[in-house]
Amino acid sequence: MPLFSLSRELLLIILEELDPTSLLHFCKSSRYIHGIVANYSTLLYRYELALSGMKDVFSSSYSPRARLDPLLRHRRGWLTLNWTSEDRLRITTPTIVGVSGRFLYHASESSHHGLFQWSLHIYELRSYRTPPVDKLQYCKFNLPFEIRKVAIDAVQNLLVLAELHFPSQDGPITASIHFLDMWTCQQHPQAQNLRFQFQTDWWGTLPPGHRISIERVQIYGIMVGLSVRLGVEEGEGTTELVLVNWRTGIDQQQRFTGDLLSFDILSESCLMVLSHPDEDEDDDSGESAASAWERSSDGLYLHERGKRSPQITIHRIPDGRRLRSAQVITYDLPESWKTISFLQICPNTSLKPNVTPPMGTFFHSDPSQRATVILIEFPSHSIPAGCSKKVALVMKESLFQPPSLGDRTLSWEEWQDCCMVIHLPDDSEAHAFEVVGRKLVFFQSVGEENCVADSRGRLHVLDFNDYAAECLRSIVPQSSAWSWNEKWATASKIFRVGAAEFIRTSTTQVQSITWVDATEDAVILYNEREGQTVIRVLTFGDTPACPHGSIM
């Protein structure tokens, strides 16, 4: 019996059983089915979820009809870069400021009763993907040490603070990470130890021109990743990476060292390391070879060695069992990219598959569609043919799976069709790359070169959602370029890379920007000037009309 000879009632029963992705594919294969779906809000909500690259949270008490309009407003806001609400904060320029999860934080040194201490402020950010709240949460804590990095996991009530220790005499420089309850700033009740101390390979007092910094702290379930970098003049340096179980305070016996190194914990069993290896490095053990540094009385010196092209290495995180052999998959980047000046895995702020959304969340970016974005910069004198000075490699995070026994290397020719190479603008500097789901957010300086006070810039959002172009055309069907004049004057354009399309939406008005952060709900703009920092939180979306409504 032909499917379309079935009654409308039977078709509705069949459509109700489909997941959002299957429903989207069915609608694309039949205008008749799409017409039915468009007239039933429960089905239309599922269809629009898949079109937007979003996932539903079934525990929400709001009906699909009530969640549909916030979904469409959220999508349109990001596509046009026009926000629903703006929150502003003006503070004395802090030592550190940023966003972790759905929280904004800043910390700086202060004096209390004649004693110097560090004050940490944490603000909950607004979201229109959750039911309205009377008041957003705010905390302030005073701590006796200098805070170098902050990471927050609200699901586990976990606050991780990182600090550095410099010896008064000849001794190792160490980094400590503290495992705290985010609401009391005391030792987390599930942590066996208050802190983990990591002894670096660097000793004594640093000579002039040398600088140690904590590059990144990442929380994934029970794992915390910590990377520490020693930088020297002219951009040279080396980075050390360690993984630790924050509940037991024991490291995973996997440490990595490299001149250029970036990481991302993909799952409880899978670690991604991006590095620029030397010709003679042999990484079969799962731990990188020692970097080419020689210690002398006045500092560390890098020995020049031949470089291979950058590579992505996927390591299996040990689970306590002894492995019979290394478990590594290596993805080589193009051979012509041997000479680089910078590389980084851009952090993705959307929820990973293991993270439960906040209570009452309507929808969130589909974790299975998360993008991995790698930023690579070439020296001006060694830009490969056909490349811009900065390029971004974009691929689905799901491409990288935990390795099985043994190791394997894939050449660029074997896996290049799985990613897009995006050439970023050369006419001025692009900064502060943030990834949200399948969006890449950054700003482009347009101020006068070498003028610190000139913070003019344009904000850009690249949307790599498979159906982003279709979503854009649904707003204004007949156009080759789109201009929006709402809160901001912005412009959108569709680009094609091979068989794939993506959208770039940019502000046409110049903004005052010195840095950018992004979450699923908002873009956060920072403007530092004359000892003051103005923070603007621009939130996309809309509040649902009512908790309950007709399911039709």
Disulfide bonds with the S-S distance in Angstrom:
none
